[in-house]
Amino acid sequence: MSFPEIVYPEPGWISRFVGRTEQFKIIEGIIDSTDRGDTLPIVQVIGKKGVGKSWFIQKLRWKLRDMMDVPSLLLRFSNPAMSQTDRSADAIMSRLINRWKMNLRLTEFVLGRIAHLKDENIDRFSTYSAALKILPSLESTEGERELRRILVEHGVNRLEKLWGAGWGKRFLKMSPKELSWYLPELLGMDIDTSIRTLRFRTFVLLIDDADKIPELYYNALRLKFRSNSTLLVTASETPFPTGKYPVETIPLEPLPLLERRAYFYLLGIDKHKKQEKILRKHNSSSIDYAIGTVETKQIIQRNPSLKKLLGILLVCHRPSVEIVYEMLDDMGAISSFFAEPSLVDLLEHPDRLPHRFTLHPSARKWALNLMRSLPKAEQPYGEIINRLTLFANKDFSMGLPVIYWFFRSSIAENNYGDAVDAICAADEIAENIGKHSFKIYNHYLLLQVFCPDFSNKEIYRYARHRILWQIGEVSIPEYLIAAQCFNRLGRNLLALWTARGLLAKISSKIMENKAKDGVYMIFRSEANRIIGESLYKLGNANDATTALEKAQESIRSVSSVEPALVDEVTIQQIKILDTLCQTRLSTEDRTLAWGSIEQAIDLATSFLSGVGYKVIPMLIRTTELLDEIFANELWSYDISKIERWLERAISNCRRQRKKQENIIIDSIGIKLLLHKARLLLETKKHEELIDCLNEAEKLINILGIKMRWEAKTLRKYSVESKLLLAESYAVRGEIEQTLELAKQSQETIVRWSMDEESDTIPLAVKARVIGGLAFSRMERFDDALVWLNSGIAIAEVAISKEQIEDPIQIHILCGDAYHELARIHSHKGNILQMKELARRGIEHIMEVITAFDSVDLRYKLIKMYMFL
C-alpha cells in the first residue's frame, strides 16, 4: 500500500532512472534487518558532483513511498524548499521536532518549508520551536525548578510506572541532568517509542547535499544517536564523521556502459556513434548526457521559444508554470519543453513537477553560455521573491540590496524559509551577472543567521565545526564566523589568532582581483574589526583602536568599486563604530565613546525610511545601540538628540503597527517607550512621562496575551514601567502613590523570583530602595530600614558574585540607600552607625565616579561627606 503525497503522476525522470540496482539492494537489506533487531548504521552515499547522488536519493524515496511501514523525510540542503515528507511521517513529526535538539532557526526553516509545500500552516511547526525556546537552562536554579514542575505536571503516572511507589524520593534525589533524560519520554517525545507504537519498522531520514550545511548534518547525526530505529541516509562528495556509529558507505561511480546506453536510449539517442560523440565532448554525469542530447538534437536551435523559456528560468527563482506562461505567453513552448526528456532532465528534480521547477546548477552554467542576453521583465511577476529576483536581474546594483534587506527583515520576523529563499535567489542572480564573489558573501550572511544563540556550549561547538569541518580550500566566511563566535564566548585569543590568520588570505584574494572586489574588502574590514574587539577584551585598547581604524579604512572605497554593497558597507560601519565605542569605554574615555555610538545611531536611523524591508532590522539595531547608551549612562551627553532618535524610532513603530499587528515591533516599541520615559523623568516632563508609560503598558498587555512564552520579559518591562512612574511621583512629592507602586513592583518581583535573575536584580534593588525612601519620607523608619537593608543585601551579593554585567546603576542605588540609612540613624542619634553607613555609601559612589563623573554624583558625594 502506498501513501500518495501528490496528485501528479510519477515524474518522467524517475521512469528514466537506470542502474544502481546493487546499491538499492544494500539499503533494502538494512531496512529488512530491523525485523531481526539489528542496529541500523548510517548510510553515506559518496560520489563526485553530477554523478547522480540526488537522483539516487530521490529514487530511493520514491521506492519507500510504496512501503506503508517505512515513513521517510527528505531534506535537500542545497535547496531545502524542495524537501519532501511522506504523509506517514506526519504521525511522528511533532515528536521528532521536540526531540531534535538542534539549531532552532534551522529546525523551523527546514520543517517550515515542508509545511509550506504541503499547504499546511507553518504555525504548527513554529509553536513547537517556540516551546523549545522557553525551556530554561538547567544550569540555573529556575531551570531546575521549571524542569521538575513540567515533569510533575505531565508525568506523575509515568514516573510511578517507571520507578514504582517510591518514585518521589528518587525524583527528589536526581540531578537536573539526570531528570532531563526522562523529559522526552514523559512528554511523549521519544522517537523510537513513537515508531514502535505506530507499528513502523523504521523512520528513514534522507539528507541530500549533506556537505552544504555541516551544522545541519551534525544535528541530524545527533538525532540518529538518540534513535536506534532511525535510518540516516546522506549524500555528499566526501565522507563525513559519524561519531563512532557504524557506517555503510555506498560509492557512486559514473554509469557503466550498458546502463549509460540505456539512459541514452530513453533520451532518444539510439546510435552508439552519437553517444560516443557526446561522451567525448562532455563529462560523465547524467546532466552532461542531457546537455549533450539537447545539442545533438539541436532542440534549442529548432525552437527559439525554448531558448527564451530557458532565459526565463534563469532570471526567475523557482517559478511556477503560471509565471513562466505569463512571461512567455506561449503554452506550446512549455508543452514542448516537458515533452522532451533531455530538457526535463536539466531541471533539479523535485517530486512536484510540473508545479515548480528550476535548472540544475550545472545546467545553469550551460544555459548562461548559450544566452547572449538574459530577458528583462517589463513588469514583476509572481510572489515577492520572484519579483525581487526579476528586478535584481534587471538592475543588479539597485535590486540586490533590496533582496538583502528582504532577507534581514524575514529573519527579524522569524520567517527563516523566506530568508533562505532570498539568499538562494541572490546566488542565482550573482551567477547570472558573473559576480561570483557575491555567492561567498551570501554564504557568510547565511552562516551568521544560523549561528546558535541559546547556549554557550552550542556556540562553541558551532565555531569549532566551522574550522574542523573544512574540506579542501579554506573558506573565509567559515573562519570569520568562527572568530565572531569565539569573541562572544570570551575565547578572545582564539578569535585573535583566527582573524589574524585570515588577513593574509583575504589580502591575496583582493590582489587577485586587482583591488576591485568589494566583497573581500568587507571581509578584510570584518577581520580587522574582530581583531580590534579581541584586543580590547584582552586589555590592549591602543592596538584595538588601531585595528578598528584599519577596519574603517578597508571599506572606504567599497561603494565606488561595487555600488550593490553600499548598504552593506553602512551596516559594517555601524558594527565598527559600536566596537570602537566599547573599546573607548574600556579606557574610560567616555566622550570619544559617545562620539562613536552617536555616529553609529545616526547611520542606523538613516535607514528608517525608503524601502520597507529596512525598517524592522534597523529598528532592532537602533534599539540595541540605545540600550548600550542607557546601560553605560551616556545619555546625558546630548539629551535632545537622543529624544529625536527615540521619537523617530517610536513613530516608525507606530506606522508599522498601523499596517499590521507585529509582535516584534510591539516588543521594540515597549523598550523605546521605556527609554523615552527615563529621559522625560530626567527633564521633569511628568505629564508626557505618564502618557508614554500608559502607551507602554497597553503594549505590554497586548503582548501578554500573544507571547505567554515571553512572560518573563514582559514582567520585567511591567516592573520597569511601574518604577519609572514611582520615581516621577517621588520627584513631585506624592509619597503615597510612590509607595503603592513600589509595593506592586516588589510583589511581582518576589512572586516570580526576579531578585534571583542577573538581568532583573537591578529592578529588585531599585524597588526596595524606592520603597524604603518612601517609608522614610513618611517617617515609618522601621519599615524603611527593612526595605533599604534588603535592597543593599541583594545588590552587594550580586556585585560580589559578579552577576551584574554593568554595576553602575547598582552602585548608585546603593549610594542612595546608604545615604538614607545614614540620615535615619542620624535622626535616631546613632552617630557611629551613621558615619559607617556614610563611608559605605561613599565607597559605592566613588566606584561610579572612577568610571564617569557628573554634577549629580558629586552632589551625592558631598551630602554623604557632610555626615562625616
MARLUMDO-158627 format. One line per field, with one value per residue (C-alpha): residue number from 0; residue in one letter; x, y, z. Coordinates in steps of 0.001 Angstrom, whole numbers, plus 500000, padded with zeros to 6 digits. Example, Ala and Ser with C-alpha at 12.3 -4.5 7.8 and 13.67 -1.06 7.14 Angstrom:
2
num = [0 1]
residu = [A S]
X = [512300 513670]
Y = [495500 498940]
Z = [507800 507140]
***
This chain:
868
num = [0 1 2 3 4 5 6 7 8 9 10 11 12 13 14 15 16 17 18 19 20 21 22 23 24 25 26 27 28 29 30 31 32 33 34 35 36 37 38 39 40 41 42 43 44 45 46 47 48 49 50 51 52 53 54 55 56 57 58 59 60 61 62 63 64 65 66 67 68 69 70 71 72 73 74 75 76 77 78 79 80 81 82 83 84 85 86 87 88 89 90 91 92 93 94 95 96 97 98 99 100 101 102 103 104 105 106 107 108 109 110 111 112 113 114 115 116 117 118 119 120 121 122 123 124 125 126 127 128 129 130 131 132 133 134 135 136 137 138 139 140 141 142 143 144 145 146 147 148 149 150 151 152 153 154 155 156 157 158 159 160 161 162 163 164 165 166 167 168 169 170 171 172 173 174 175 176 177 178 179 180 181 182 183 184 185 186 187 188 189 190 191 192 193 194 195 196 197 198 199 200 201 202 203 204 205 206 207 208 209 210 211 212 213 214 215 216 217 218 219 220 221 222 223 224 225 226 227 228 229 230 231 232 233 234 235 236 237 238 239 240 241 242 243 244 245 246 247 248 249 250 251 252 253 254 255 256 257 258 259 260 261 262 263 264 265 266 267 268 269 270 271 272 273 274 275 276 277 278 279 280 281 282 283 284 285 286 287 288 289 290 291 292 293 294 295 296 297 298 299 300 301 302 303 304 305 306 307 308 309 310 311 312 313 314 315 316 317 318 319 320 321 322 323 324 325 326 327 328 329 330 331 332 333 334 335 336 337 338 339 340 341 342 343 344 345 346 347 348 349 350 351 352 353 354 355 356 357 358 359 360 361 362 363 364 365 366 367 368 369 370 371 372 373 374 375 376 377 378 379 380 381 382 383 384 385 386 387 388 389 390 391 392 393 394 395 396 397 398 399 400 401 402 403 404 405 406 407 408 409 410 411 412 413 414 415 416 417 418 419 420 421 422 423 424 425 426 427 428 429 430 431 432 433 434 435 436 437 438 439 440 441 442 443 444 445 446 447 448 449 450 451 452 453 454 455 456 457 458 459 460 461 462 463 464 465 466 467 468 469 470 471 472 473 474 475 476 477 478 479 480 481 482 483 484 485 486 487 488 489 490 491 492 493 494 495 496 497 498 499 500 501 502 503 504 505 506 507 508 509 510 511 512 513 514 515 516 517 518 519 520 521 522 523 524 525 526 527 528 529 530 531 532 533 534 535 536 537 538 539 540 541 542 543 544 545 546 547 548 549 550 551 552 553 554 555 556 557 558 559 560 561 562 563 564 565 566 567 568 569 570 571 572 573 574 575 576 577 578 579 580 581 582 583 584 585 586 587 588 589 590 591 592 593 594 595 596 597 598 599 600 601 602 603 604 605 606 607 608 609 610 611 612 613 614 615 616 617 618 619 620 621 622 623 624 625 626 627 628 629 630 631 632 633 634 635 636 637 638 639 640 641 642 643 644 645 646 647 648 649 650 651 652 653 654 655 656 657 658 659 660 661 662 663 664 665 666 667 668 669 670 671 672 673 674 675 676 677 678 679 680 681 682 683 684 685 686 687 688 689 690 691 692 693 694 695 696 697 698 699 700 701 702 703 704 705 706 707 708 709 710 711 712 713 714 715 716 717 718 719 720 721 722 723 724 725 726 727 728 729 730 731 732 733 734 735 736 737 738 739 740 741 742 743 744 745 746 747 748 749 750 751 752 753 754 755 756 757 758 759 760 761 762 763 764 765 766 767 768 769 770 771 772 773 774 775 776 777 778 779 780 781 782 783 784 785 786 787 788 789 790 791 792 793 794 795 796 797 798 799 800 801 802 803 804 805 806 807 808 809 810 811 812 813 814 815 816 817 818 819 820 821 822 823 824 825 826 827 828 829 830 831 832 833 834 835 836 837 838 839 840 841 842 843 844 845 846 847 848 849 850 851 852 853 854 855 856 857 858 859 860 861 862 863 864 865 866 867]
residu = [M S F P E I V Y P E P G W I S R F V G R T E Q F K I I E G I I D S T D R G D T L P I V Q V I G K K G V G K S W F I Q K L R W K L R D M M D V P S L L L R F S N P A M S Q T D R S A D A I M S R L I N R W K M N L R L T E F V L G R I A H L K D E N I D R F S T Y S A A L K I L P S L E S T E G E R E L R R I L V E H G V N R L E K L W G A G W G K R F L K M S P K E L S W Y L P E L L G M D I D T S I R T L R F R T F V L L I D D A D K I P E L Y Y N A L R L K F R S N S T L L V T A S E T P F P T G K Y P V E T I P L E P L P L L E R R A Y F Y L L G I D K H K K Q E K I L R K H N S S S I D Y A I G T V E T K Q I I Q R N P S L K K L L G I L L V C H R P S V E I V Y E M L D D M G A I S S F F A E P S L V D L L E H P D R L P H R F T L H P S A R K W A L N L M R S L P K A E Q P Y G E I I N R L T L F A N K D F S M G L P V I Y W F F R S S I A E N N Y G D A V D A I C A A D E I A E N I G K H S F K I Y N H Y L L L Q V F C P D F S N K E I Y R Y A R H R I L W Q I G E V S I P E Y L I A A Q C F N R L G R N L L A L W T A R G L L A K I S S K I M E N K A K D G V Y M I F R S E A N R I I G E S L Y K L G N A N D A T T A L E K A Q E S I R S V S S V E P A L V D E V T I Q Q I K I L D T L C Q T R L S T E D R T L A W G S I E Q A I D L A T S F L S G V G Y K V I P M L I R T T E L L D E I F A N E L W S Y D I S K I E R W L E R A I S N C R R Q R K K Q E N I I I D S I G I K L L L H K A R L L L E T K K H E E L I D C L N E A E K L I N I L G I K M R W E A K T L R K Y S V E S K L L L A E S Y A V R G E I E Q T L E L A K Q S Q E T I V R W S M D E E S D T I P L A V K A R V I G G L A F S R M E R F D D A L V W L N S G I A I A E V A I S K E Q I E D P I Q I H I L C G D A Y H E L A R I H S H K G N I L Q M K E L A R R G I E H I M E V I T A F D S V D L R Y K L I K M Y M F L]
X = [500000 501369 500821 500289 501620 500711 498189 500731 501675 505178 507603 509116 512691 512056 510892 514160 516282 518614 521004 522161 520409 523108 523142 519381 519657 522138 519668 516720 518769 519434 515707 514887 517381 515030 512934 515955 516525 519914 521436 520851 524055 524465 524440 526742 526243 529533 530293 531612 529471 526871 527375 523729 523605 520464 518739 519675 518263 515068 514605 515145 512481 510109 510644 509954 506581 505281 506222 503431 505572 508632 507918 510588 511676 513945 515920 517780 520388 521220 517573 515548 512411 512300 512420 509631 507921 505514 502157 503014 505851 503350 502428 505852 506759 505783 507748 510664 510756 510798 513413 515588 517629 519230 519654 516109 516341 517411 514700 511973 513342 513533 510298 508559 509428 507979 504816 504615 504929 502276 499911 499825 500074 503666 502382 502073 505837 506622 504733 506998 510128 508875 508243 511907 512968 511128 512714 515218 518832 519172 522296 520192 518027 514979 515797 515768 512566 510873 512036 510675 507386 506973 507757 505320 502502 502822 504363 503316 501628 504539 507062 505227 505242 508963 510186 507385 505783 508998 509288 509060 512303 514173 512731 513998 517475 518091 520140 518686 520876 519524 515953 516375 516893 513373 511728 511174 509722 507405 506137 505663 508502 510537 511029 511700 508631 506570 507815 507016 503615 502610 503907 506533 509692 511962 511982 514194 515842 517335 519786 520865 523954 524904 528185 526394 525462 527646 525768 522505 524182 525605 522159 520722 523578 522654 519070 520430 522396 519169 517111 518181 515104 516038 517889 520035 520999 523234 524609 527826 531018 533250 532615 531711 532457 529819 530932 531871 528469 528567 528739 527709 529433 527878 530235 528548 530618 529620 527154 528751 528441 525157 523308 524663 523382 520017 519796 520720 518012 515478 516672 516219 519903 519892 523098 526252 528414 526328 526535 530333 530498 528547 530858 533965 532621 531044 531730 530290 527320 523665 523253 526077 524399 521176 523027 524802 521463 519936 522890 522978 519267 519609 516418 517067 518108 514956 512630 513696 510829 512588 515679 513525 511970 515441 516197 513056 514123 517473 516030 513185 513534 511721 508897 505582 504272 501782 504575 506559 503485 502697 506201 506485 502878 503408 501922 503220 506818 506072 504443 507456 509776 508034 507646 511439 513102 516553 515176 513221 516383 518178 515968 516535 514220 511514 508671 506272 506777 505331 504170 507560 510869 514382 517512 520205 523365 525396 522631 522530 526179 525478 522340 524174 526823 524040 522341 523702 521467 519011 515365 514384 510817 508825 506731 507069 505530 504636 505339 507557 510901 510317 509512 512654 514709 513429 514218 517763 518463 517411 519331 521920 523233 519716 517951 520397 520390 516586 516927 519425 517004 514173 516460 517175 513530 512440 514980 513815 510235 511329 510412 513529 512153 511655 515064 516915 514880 516098 519738 519226 517794 520784 523116 521334 521466 525187 525830 523743 525639 529021 529671 530860 532311 528762 527934 530639 529153 525699 527156 528609 525199 523551 526125 525637 521899 522041 524657 523048 522305 520791 523736 527447 528169 526320 528043 531485 530731 529448 532644 534898 532999 533418 537147 537393 534936 536858 537470 539815 540327 539895 536502 536907 533245 533520 536584 535113 532019 534178 536185 532963 531716 534987 534672 531077 532262 535177 537744 539412 542863 541304 539359 542525 544580 541782 541229 544946 545473 542738 544082 546816 544366 541861 544558 545741 542161 541920 545201 543991 541033 543226 541699 538284 536360 534064 533137 536699 537192 534258 535770 539093 537233 535407 538648 540219 537091 537291 540986 540075 537311 539623 542421 540237 538740 542293 543122 545114 542954 545594 546229 542474 541823 544486 542857 539411 540763 542151 538703 537210 539858 539192 535624 536038 536407 533916 530978 532816 534091 530743 527606 525466 527262 526582 524097 526322 529167 526962 525954 529637 530441 527786 529405 532869 531653 529850 533046 535005 532561 533102 536878 536812 534534 537130 539692 537111 537250 533510 533470 535030 532787 529753 531086 531401 527971 526432 527744 526506 522942 522907 523751 521197 518337 519134 517705 514324 512887 512795 512499 510062 512203 514844 512619 512332 516014 517234 514703 516144 519713 518826 517219 520326 522537 520200 520269 524053 523748 521434 523344 526583 524934 525934 522514 523493 525847 523031 519523 517774 519466 518556 514967 514932 516282 513696 510821 511828 512096 508809 506941 508218 506926 503511 503404 504319 501608 499003 499947 499670 499959 503573 504910 508497 507516 505457 508410 510747 508154 507976 511750 511878 508982 510694 513906 511914 510181 513554 514631 511328 511905 515351 513934 510971 508265 505900 502678 504409 506039 502635 501311 504435 504153 500425 501239 503928 501502 498929 501556 502650 499043 498647 501846 500939 498124 500138 503513 502920 506266 507934 506136 509440 510481 507037 507053 510408 509002 505946 508044 510365 507360 505919 509254 509698 506226 507092 510196 508058 505626 508569 510024 506643 506422 503425 504771 501687 501483 505244 504954 501963 503825 506956 504841 503227 506655 508011 505081 505734 509483 509033 506239 508325 511774 513037 515579 517494 518000 521008 519076 516323 518385 518751 514929 514662 517174 515500 512032 513308 515294 512371 510014 512487 512858 509058 508690 511429 509658 506520 508674 507995 511662 511467 509839 512346 515274 513897 513378 516666 518793 517209 517895 521547 521937 520709 522906 526145 525746 525193 528258 530468 529362 529807 526223 525795 527467 527331 527078 526957 523221 523560 526333 524237 521224 523403 524782 521248 520242 523275 522697 519105 520160 522751 520067 517707 520430 521357 517702 517836 521135 523219 526303 528780 526408 525610 529299 529893 526919 528032 531512 529985 527826 530899 532682 529817 529676 533462 533195 530940 532949 536060 534095 532340 531849 528804 527432 524718 527263 529434 526340 525531 529132 529083 525847 527428 530663 528517 527642 531360]
Y = [500000 503432 506859 509198 512597 514475 514310 514308 511020 509645 512253 511253 511499 508782 506396 507193 506309 503457 501233 501397 498059 496740 499959 499820 496200 497229 499723 497325 494737 497257 498062 494336 493882 495857 492679 490999 493935 494849 498283 500451 502008 505419 505084 507503 507834 509240 510499 513356 516318 515404 511653 511174 511315 513472 511217 508194 509732 510794 507390 505742 507957 507102 503400 503947 505502 502016 500775 501608 500872 502957 506728 508929 512546 514034 517192 518865 521129 522751 523630 522948 524388 521169 518875 516325 514216 511314 511572 508577 510623 513160 510763 511199 514680 516696 514336 514475 518280 518289 515563 517137 519385 521371 524974 526298 528506 525614 523377 525914 526685 523120 521864 525149 524806 521300 522606 525351 522862 520669 523679 523431 526208 526928 527991 524329 523976 527440 526526 523563 525626 528371 525759 524775 528395 528742 525720 527495 526470 523525 525145 527754 527318 528435 525882 523003 524244 524592 521152 519487 521367 520139 516569 516530 518172 515919 512710 511614 508439 507594 508318 505874 503232 503825 503880 502298 503520 505191 507402 510603 510018 509124 512174 514493 512925 513029 515864 518184 516480 513038 514327 515895 512459 511486 514645 513403 510102 511679 514210 511543 512733 509529 508725 505009 504557 506511 504352 501148 502408 503275 499885 501382 499385 502403 506109 506999 510412 511185 514092 515330 517566 516929 518799 522098 522837 520792 522231 520717 517382 517331 517769 515042 512879 513701 512650 509327 508864 509192 506908 503367 502996 505895 505090 508059 508142 511011 512080 514114 514398 513167 511043 512934 511927 509772 509742 506013 504977 502043 503265 501690 503548 503372 504875 506058 505865 507059 504724 501654 501101 499178 501408 504532 503278 502502 506099 507475 505303 506857 510316 509391 508879 505388 505403 504424 506843 509798 508556 508324 511819 513231 511412 512885 516426 516343 514905 511667 512918 512480 516271 516287 513461 515515 518658 516654 515258 518763 519925 516804 517055 520856 521257 524866 525951 524463 526115 529676 529831 527166 529361 532193 529782 528819 532528 532949 530037 531780 535132 533719 531998 528639 529888 528123 527128 530009 532604 531108 531147 534746 535857 533621 533777 530536 527376 525448 526073 524834 521697 521165 521530 518840 516600 516457 514145 515709 519188 517909 516208 519582 520569 519951 517122 517798 515298 518128 518618 520437 522828 524484 523947 525325 524499 522256 524282 522527 523187 526873 527320 525750 527855 531082 530344 529702 533057 536226 538321 537431 538530 541564 541526 544663 544093 541990 538520 536016 536059 538603 536789 536200 539889 540938 538461 539873 543404 542461 540688 543860 546280 544472 547438 548550 545191 543047 545365 545032 541231 541531 543758 541295 538574 540543 541530 537889 536809 539553 538274 534617 533766 531663 529890 533156 534366 531372 531521 535112 534018 531207 533815 536105 533206 532705 536436 536605 533703 535308 538596 536903 538282 535023 536555 537566 533862 533720 536779 535149 532100 534377 536004 532606 531312 534410 533859 530170 530532 529207 531857 529876 528028 528723 525037 525031 528229 526809 523553 525526 527638 524578 522881 525944 525228 521465 520602 522434 520176 521463 525206 527397 529097 532718 533099 529985 531320 534804 533304 531082 534115 536035 533089 532861 536537 536012 533188 535154 532998 536160 534713 532085 534823 536920 534064 533039 536583 537349 534107 535123 538578 537281 535032 537876 540268 537774 537465 541263 541382 538625 540854 543982 545609 545741 543169 544803 541515 540717 544333 543899 540607 542372 545057 542431 540556 543799 544549 541110 541714 545071 543513 540710 543110 545459 542496 541284 544706 546160 549156 551094 548265 547608 551198 550869 547662 549283 552294 549835 548231 551630 552279 548879 549765 553384 552530 549630 551795 553080 549597 547821 550015 546961 546855 550444 549390 546512 549000 551164 548136 547256 550840 550616 547412 549012 552169 550064 548107 551366 552692 549597 549956 553587 552747 550189 553039 555318 557765 558375 561450 559583 556586 558871 560241 556711 555494 558801 558216 554610 555613 558406 555793 553302 555822 556967 553600 554208 555427 554253 550507 549000 545922 548099 549282 546273 545176 548726 549396 546363 547628 551170 549793 547721 550806 552875 550086 550464 554238 553834 550867 552880 556130 558004 559619 562803 563921 565120 564500 566436 564329 561075 562313 562909 559405 557889 559862 558838 555176 555215 556898 554164 551538 553207 553292 549615 548706 550520 548380 545080 543546 542658 541154 542174 545823 545863 544483 547113 549811 548933 549204 552523 553977 552993 554705 557798 557767 557743 560849 562568 561824 563434 566527 566615 566400 564429 564688 563439 560672 559397 559333 557497 554859 554394 553603 551161 549475 548977 547248 545084 543946 543186 541141 539393 537633 536827 535946 533844 532100 535520 536277 536761 539605 541219 541092 542840 545594 545965 546366 548817 550895 550994 552018 554869 556106 555746 557890 560526 560641 560798 563828 565564 564690 562313 559762 557536 556852 556220 553663 551923 551453 550260 547671 546466 546103 544309 541879 540951 540587 538285 536264 535430 535277 538170 539061 535855 536611 538683 540779 541718 542162 545943 546223 544267 546602 549695 548670 548169 551424 553489 551823 552424 556091 556464 554861 557168 560281 559106 558706 554974 554376 550718 549752 551937 550123 546733 547742 549602 546921 544137 546128 546669 542979 541801 544359 543609 539834 540294 542562 540136 537208 539326 538583 542092 542890 546660 547509 551325 551595 549195 551300 554487 552788 551517 555019 556428 553656 554172 557945 557442 554868 557339 560033 557712 556765 560443 561151 558381 559693 556622 558646 555756 553769 556941 557514 553869 553854 557163 555683 552666 554931 556994 553786 552939 556446 556515 553245 555097 558329 556397 555263 558560 561856 564123 567022 564795 562266 564993 566351 562881 562599 565990 565098 561916 563660 566048 563126 562698]
Z = [500000 499121 500607 497622 498623 495454 492669 489865 488184 488593 487151 483844 485075 487678 484979 483134 486157 485217 487148 490785 491445 493777 495801 496336 497464 500185 501636 501305 503217 506005 506309 506385 509235 511520 511782 513421 515800 514298 514977 511923 510524 508920 505137 503298 499530 498207 494701 492605 491600 488982 489275 490264 494087 494144 491638 493732 496946 495162 493580 496970 498495 495652 496341 500059 499243 498499 501991 504415 507480 506475 506657 505073 505196 502505 503309 500451 501993 498637 498070 501225 499643 497619 500635 500934 503547 503199 504945 507067 508604 509957 512749 514374 513075 516169 518406 516007 516222 520005 520252 517552 519857 517051 515988 516323 513265 511073 512503 511893 508441 507134 508640 507876 504195 504183 505799 503194 500329 501877 502085 505850 508388 509381 512831 513694 513467 514859 518013 518714 518037 520342 523019 522950 523430 526742 528395 530677 531151 533508 534965 536796 539883 537912 535234 537704 539305 535911 534830 537955 537578 533969 534952 537861 535880 532848 534043 537572 536319 534046 536819 539047 536310 535678 539297 541333 544574 545774 542698 544799 546732 543554 541799 544549 544620 540851 539390 536695 534090 535039 535027 531574 530046 531118 529825 526213 527399 529942 527428 524771 522543 522271 518575 518963 521156 518636 515780 517640 518834 515276 514062 511772 511069 510841 510125 507132 507176 503737 503509 500087 499775 503415 502919 502176 505809 508195 511182 509990 509241 512774 514276 512084 513350 516949 516217 514963 518194 520176 517952 517082 514885 512587 509373 508327 504616 503465 500079 499845 497811 500649 503765 506939 510561 512233 515869 516151 514784 512284 508683 505385 502531 499047 496449 493238 490057 486562 484883 483284 479541 479383 481844 480111 476776 478339 479568 476134 474568 476948 475877 472224 471226 469706 467640 469501 467487 468600 472186 471981 470449 473425 475852 474188 474349 477830 481273 482592 484673 483790 483415 480861 478967 478860 477705 475012 473846 473609 471493 469307 468520 468042 470087 471072 467541 466037 468552 469573 472079 474132 474323 475660 478138 479400 479819 481928 484144 484645 485742 487870 491238 491341 489093 488718 485304 485554 485925 483036 480816 481830 480815 477748 476547 474639 476101 473096 474158 477688 476271 474003 476995 479035 476017 475547 478146 477775 478649 481657 482919 483009 485925 489585 490421 492981 493083 492318 488594 486843 489639 490212 488522 488377 486409 487867 488751 486024 483505 484551 483531 480155 479648 480582 477949 475459 476088 474548 476773 479503 479204 481267 482516 481815 484938 488105 488197 490882 494604 496329 495994 492290 491763 493626 491584 488290 489489 490567 487270 485507 487785 489921 491927 492920 493124 495112 498183 498298 498387 501238 503161 502499 503886 507072 507518 507169 509784 512165 511803 512174 508555 508029 504962 503069 504252 502834 499648 499272 499660 497101 494720 495393 494484 491164 490376 491181 488813 486069 486359 486746 490275 491795 494976 495953 496370 499054 500743 500634 502350 505039 505665 505933 508430 510592 510753 511630 514350 517561 520174 523054 524599 525033 524531 521216 520062 520870 519062 516083 515983 516190 513389 511194 511374 511762 509000 506298 503327 500644 500313 503388 503439 504550 505702 507871 509669 510139 511754 513974 515139 515916 517979 519925 520877 522032 524282 525737 523906 522688 521954 519686 517903 517538 516061 513705 512358 512002 510113 507683 506820 504504 502631 502227 501011 498408 497107 496861 494924 492571 491694 491344 494430 492761 494748 497309 499000 500058 501157 503545 504725 505406 507341 509417 510151 511435 513474 515101 515872 517451 519555 520702 521653 523699 525569 526240 527696 524797 523907 521908 519430 519341 518247 515513 514219 514191 512283 509701 509548 508709 506043 504431 503446 502359 498671 498551 497478 494408 493500 493955 494206 495131 498507 499619 502304 503430 503910 506146 508220 508608 509641 512373 513694 513724 515484 518081 518779 518884 521491 523676 523300 524420 527329 528453 528721 530413 527502 527626 525399 522461 523233 522939 519627 518192 519222 518122 514580 514691 515627 513032 510381 511743 511876 508317 507180 508849 505557 501949 501272 503773 504374 506036 508858 511189 511036 511620 514364 516135 515582 516706 519869 520638 520309 522501 525094 525200 525692 528688 530138 530097 531266 528085 527596 529476 526655 524381 525727 522943 520246 521981 522245 518461 517810 520138 518631 515108 516064 518035 515173 512843 515263 515286 511477 511297 513809 511703 508698 510556 514009 514628 517853 517055 516516 519726 521715 520262 520913 524620 525065 523200 525228 528492 527336 526410 529804 531526 529608 530363 534051 533906 532165 534620 531928 534129 532105 528959 531003 532207 528598 527489 530216 529538 525903 527021 529453 526673 524514 527463 527963 524242 524169 527401 525550 522421 523939 527000 526482 526860 530150 531981 529655 529834 533652 533573 531315 533559 536723 534981 533880 537422 538933 536450 537368 541073 540567 538837 541780 544203 542400 542704 546389 546019 548507 548894 545135 545099 547906 546299 543002 544812 546694 543427 541850 544909 544904 541253 541891 544890 543288 540207 541928 539833 542546 541650 537940 536889 534347 536839 540027 539360 539304 542557 544233 542771 544009 547568 547590 546248 548748 551572 550668 550570 554027 555327 553996 555784 558952 559096 559838 560898 557572 555740 557398 556351 552714 552339 554032 551925 548750 549733 550649 547237 545449 547312 546937 543183 542913 544864 542678 539517 538496 537057 533748 534276 538017 537604 538349 541305 542856 542502 544119 546983 547419 547715 550152 552396 552397 553567 556181 557495 557680 559601 562119 562446 563294 565929 567335 566336 565306 564907 562680 560730 559935 559000 556621 555079 554425 552689 550561 549606 548500 546133 544638 544181 542199 539755 539645 538573 535510 534747 536532 536753 538825 540326 541562 543097 544849 546278 547449 549203 551022 552408 553405 555436 557752 558471]
***
